[in-house]
Amino acid sequence: MAQNTSLRDLQTYVAKLEVERGFDGRSTESQCLKLCEEVGELAGAVGALTGQPQDVRRRRSADVGDEAADVLLMLLAVVNRSGVDLEDALRRKEARNNTRQWR
């Protein structure tokens, strides 16, 4: 993956990666459930990093960066299957958010 990669480039990268790894046949629902699993692992890593009580029997990574990267990869896998250009969606959503009043 090149430096200064756009979100659109990342989506293309993930699509190719899924083909290479044999994940391209998985359903949107399957990948969305995997995304939820990865978000849970990210939450666990944040908890471990911030000293939250942990189940010592579970192997849990405290590497927030690794877990966040997994979340991003799975998010892109889901939006790819849904035909969403995430960069465009982000820009549209932020344009709407910029018209809102925040406390």
C-alpha positions in Angstrom: 0.0 0.0 0.0 1.4 3.4 -1.0 1.9 6.4 1.1 -0.8 9.1 0.7 -3.4 6.6 -0.2 -7.0 7.9 -0.5 -10.0 6.2 1.1 -11.1 5.2 -2.5 -7.7 3.6 -3.0 -8.1 1.7 0.2 -11.4 0.4 -0.9 -9.8 -0.9 -4.1 -7.0 -2.4 -2.1 -9.4 -4.3 0.2 -11.4 -5.6 -2.8 -8.2 -7.0 -4.3 -7.0 -8.3 -0.9 -10.3 -10.2 -0.4 -9.9 -11.9 -3.8 -6.3 -12.8 -3.1 -7.3 -14.3 0.3 -10.4 -16.0 -0.9 -12.9 -13.8 1.1 -14.6 -12.3 -1.9 -17.4 -15.0 -1.8 -18.5 -14.0 1.7 -21.8 -12.3 2.1 -22.4 -8.7 3.2 -24.0 -10.1 6.4 -21.0 -12.3 7.1 -18.6 -9.5 6.7 -20.7 -7.2 8.8 -20.8 -9.7 11.6 -17.0 -10.0 11.3 -16.8 -6.1 11.5 -18.8 -6.3 14.8 -16.4 -8.9 16.1 -13.4 -6.6 15.2 -15.0 -3.6 16.9 -15.3 -5.8 20.0 -11.6 -6.6 19.8 -10.8 -2.9 19.5 -12.9 -2.2 22.6 -11.1 -4.9 24.4 -7.7 -3.5 23.4 -8.8 0.0 24.5 -9.9 -1.5 27.8 -6.6 -3.3 28.3 -4.7 -0.2 27.5 -6.7 1.9 29.9 -6.5 -0.6 32.8 -10.0 -2.0 32.6 -10.5 -5.4 34.3 -9.8 -8.2 31.9 -10.6 -11.9 31.8 -7.2 -13.4 32.2 -8.2 -16.6 30.4 -8.8 -14.7 27.2 -6.0 -13.8 25.0 -6.5 -10.2 24.1 -4.4 -7.8 22.2 -3.7 -4.4 23.7 -2.6 -3.1 20.4 -5.2 -0.5 19.5 -3.6 0.3 16.2 -3.8 -3.4 15.0 -7.4 -3.7 16.1 -8.3 -0.4 14.5 -6.7 -1.5 11.2 -8.8 -4.7 11.3 -11.9 -2.6 11.9 -11.1 -0.4 8.9 -10.4 -3.4 6.7 -13.7 -5.0 7.6 -15.7 -1.7 7.3 -14.3 -1.4 3.7 -15.2 -5.0 3.0 -18.8 -4.2 4.0 -19.1 -1.0 2.1 -17.6 -2.6 -1.0 -20.3 -5.2 -1.0 -22.9 -2.5 -0.6 -21.7 -0.5 -3.5 -20.8 2.5 -1.3 -18.0 4.9 -2.2 -17.0 5.7 1.4 -15.1 8.8 0.5 -18.1 10.3 -1.2 -20.4 9.2 1.7 -18.0 10.7 4.2 -17.9 14.1 2.4 -21.7 14.2 2.0 -22.3 13.3 5.7 -19.8 15.8 6.9 -21.4 18.5 4.7 -24.7 17.8 6.5 -23.0 17.6 9.9 -21.4 21.0 9.3 -24.9 22.6 9.1 -25.9 21.2 12.5 -25.4 22.9 15.8 -23.2 21.1 18.2 -23.0 21.6 22.0 
